[in-house]
Amino acid sequence: MSRGFWRDRRVLVTGHTGFKGGWLALWLSEMGAQVFGYAQDPPTDPNLFTLVGLAERLAEHRLGDIRDYEALAVAVAEARPEIVFHLAAQPLVREAYRSPLETYAVNIMGTANLLETLRHTPTARAVVVVTSDKCYESREWVWPYREIDPLGGDDPYASSKGCAELVTSAYRRSFLAAAGIQVATARAGNVIGGGDWASDRLLPDVLRALDRGQTVPIRSPLAVRPWQHVLEPLSGYLALGERLHECGDDYAQSWNFGPDAGDVRSVGWILEHLSAQADGLRWRLDDDPQPHETSLLALDSAKAIGRLGWRPRWDLGQALDRTLDWHRAWRDGADMRRVSLQQIDCYATERAGL
């Protein structure tokens, strides 16, 4: 990943007001890219987008719905992007149970809308569509999923992401490859980091409870997930975007960006680590009826390691500590743009030493 490559590059980020999209847009702008954002209002208050003053750093901050094809087409045409990162999504498993039709509309048709607009965008050269580790057919097995494993999904969220993968593959083969636009999909693990206030996510729920002196209800302490700091997969997306632009269709595939095997941990392990770092953490088992969620999930990132030269840098303990550091700085009234850029710089510097 080269800072020089991104300088003055026209980049469209959908979902730039969200957690992952906000960190990605901030990183790109810090490297000198001209970043055009298309998204709805930030989904929470507080939120990363506002706290780091991201609107001031972008070439354009445009509010819009990914389901609105006409508005999206205008935004893409005016941005004239070379590279596109698609992160606009309904990202929550439990919200998808509450609002399945909205989830399908955003995650499937939103992806189709974007790819359709790019068919008519002569400047576009590379597209990274971000889906999810949950796009795989759930086997509940101990082996990590590889990119060649079947897609599926037992719940609305997972199946919507599997469908987004299929839509992307169809557009790549039917239209975009012939137009010289290289398209890849990226599947990351369970990301954590500062600036996430979403509901029904472990770290935000725990930090909210700590701030309020409350006991946090935990649904599945034995559930195992591929946890990673948000900057880990983002570095993979950036490396992939650069490689798609420079090297062509050899990289127009699906890619996993997950943590090392030792960081595929249970919810209970996370709680134990946080309890040692944060006084006052209390939790209880939530024994209310719960919708189905996969209990065991891991990703095999061998392809990204071997072909992109990407690999995880921060282990899970470091990722949790960085998340706590960011949250404490926010609670203490720090300049969160400065804090966030310091974390990006620290991560990028350490990556350069790999």
Secondary structure, 3 states (H helix, E strand, C coil): CCHHHHCCCEEEEECCCCHHHHHHHHHHHHCCCEEEEEECCCCCCCCHHHHCCHHHHCCEEEECCCCCHHHHHHHHHHHCCCEEEECCCCCCHHHHHHCHHHHHHHHHHHHHHHHHHHHCCCCCCEEEEECCHHHECCCCCCCCECCCCCECCCCHHHHHHHHHHHHHHHHHHHHHCCCCCEEEEEEECEEECCCCCCCCCHHHHHHHHHHHCCEEEECCCCCEEEEEECHHHHHHHHHHHHHHHHHHHHHCCEEEECCCHHHEEEHHHHHHHHHHHCCCCEEEECCCCCCCCCCECCECCHHHHHHHCCCCCCCHHHHHHHHHHHHHHHHCCCCHHHHHHHHHHHHHHHHHCC
